[in-house]
């Protein structure tokens, strides 16, 4: 049985799945009844660290399997070229590598900031309008977490008279060190 070579891309921080149709050398579907499998991605073929794929047998008689990862797993992948393979183990414990290839892991700018599998009660998070340096803040009016410019948090803290006294004292001291109003120097 030949090793099938298949290359593809994964977008970092997103959910991924790819269905593979496995065939015998004569082109007929590979019967996967009684098989188990494993698939892993590594930065280099000899790297000791890896991330496993989930393997689902979509249709064993037709040789169809699906390999998948959730967004938490793809977020942990190293960007750039990676290597993977899929092995199958038959009912006699004979191990065969059936698929191998390269995976290009692409960075994704808009996701991965909040891991939706690990929100721990954050609920609905607005991922729109995330700017560089944005911070996560709970908006009581919208009843959800939103990303905002840090200046908005300071403004809201001043508005609510919620700035800690030590912050006010430090700011006062820093401004006194930079501005000498009595002598007219800045």
N, C-alpha and C positions, 0 to 999 in steps of 0.2 A: 504494500500500500504506500503510495507516495505521500510526502508531506506537502500540504497545500499552503502556498505563500499568499498572504493577504495583508496589505498595508492600509492604514486608515488614520484619521485624525480624531483627537479627543479635545474638546473645549474644556479647559480647566474650570472647576467649580460648577459644572453643569451635570445633569444626569445623562448617562451614556448607556446605549444598548446597540448591539449589532447582531443581526441574525446571520448565521452561517449555514449553508446547505452543503453537507459533506457527501462526497460520492466515492465510489470505488474506482480503481484504475480503468474499468470498462465503461464508466460514466453512469452506472446505475447508482441509486441512492445507497448510502452506507447504512445498514440496519444497526441501530444503536441499542437494541433491546439487551438488557443485562449490563450495560456499560455505566460507569461513573466517570467523572472527569474533573479536571482542575485546569485553571488558567491563571497566569500571573504576568504582571508587567514589571520590568526592571529598567533602570536607567542604562545599564550595561548588562550583557548576557551573564557575566560572572559576578554581578553585584550581589552582596548578601541580603540587601533590603529589597523588598518587593511589595506590591499591592495586589491582592487577589481579585479576580473577577468572580462574579456570581455566574454559575452556569445553569441554564434552564434547558431541559430537553423538550423542545417545542413539539416535535413529532419524531419519535424514535424510529419508526419504520421508514420514514422519508429522509432520515439523516439530518434533521434540522435541529440546531442548537442555537441558543442565544447567550451571548456573554454581555454582562452589564456591570455598571458601577453607579453608586449614588453620588450626589454632588459633593459630599464630604470626602469620599475616596478620591474623586478626580481633583479636588482642591489640593490634596496632599501630593499629587504627582509632580515630578520634576519637569519643567518646561523643556521643549526641544525633542530631539529624537530619543525614543525609548524602544525597548524590545519586548516581545511577548511570545508566548506559545500556548497551545492548548494540548493537553495530553488526555488520552482516554485509557481507561482501565477496564479490561473485559472481565467476564465472570471467572476466568482462570487466573486473575491477577496479572495478566500480561499488560505491560504499559507500552503505549505507542504515542509518539508525538504525531499529531494529525494536522495541526495548523501552526504556522509561525509567521512572523513578520515584524515590520517596524510600525510604531505608532508615533506620530508627531503630536505632542501635547502643546496646545496653543494657550497663551495667557488670555484671560477674559477680564476686561476692565470693570464690568458692571456687576459681576456676581462674585460670590465667595466672601464678601464682606460680612454677611450674616449667614451662618450655616443653618438652613431651614430645618435640618434634622435635630439640631441642638438649641432651639430657641428658648427652651426652659420657661415656657409661659409668656414669652414676649408677644405671642399672638401675631396679629397682622402687622408686618413691617413694611413701610413705604420705601421701596428701593428706587423711586424716581428722584431725579434732580440731586444726585449725590455728587458733590464737588470735592476737589482736593482739600483735605483738612477738615471735612465735615465730621460731626460727632453725632452719636445717636442720642435722641432725647424723646421723652414721652410727652405727647401732646394730649392733655386731658380733654380738650374740646373735640378732637378727632378720635379719641379713645384708641390711639395706636402710637407706636414708636415711629419717629421720622428722623431723617438725617437733616441736620441744619448747620449753618455757618456758626462757628464758635462765638462770634460777636453777638448773635441772637441770644445765646445763653447768658452772656454777661448782661446784656440789655434787660432780659427778663428777670435776672437776679436783682438788678438795681431797681427795676420797677416794683418787684415784690418785696424790696428791702430785705433780701435774703443773702447778701454778701457776708461771709464770715469776717469778724472783726480783725483777725490776724491778716486776712487778705487786704483789707482796707488800710491797716497799719503799714504793711509792706509796700503797698502802692504809694502811700503818702511819703514814706521814707525814700523810695526810689525816685519819686518826682522831686522831692526836696534836694536830692543829690544831683539831679540833672538841671534843675531850674533854680536860679537864685533871683527871685523877684526883687529883693531889696536892691541888688546891684544892677538889675536889668540884664543879667546874663542868662543864656540858655545853653 
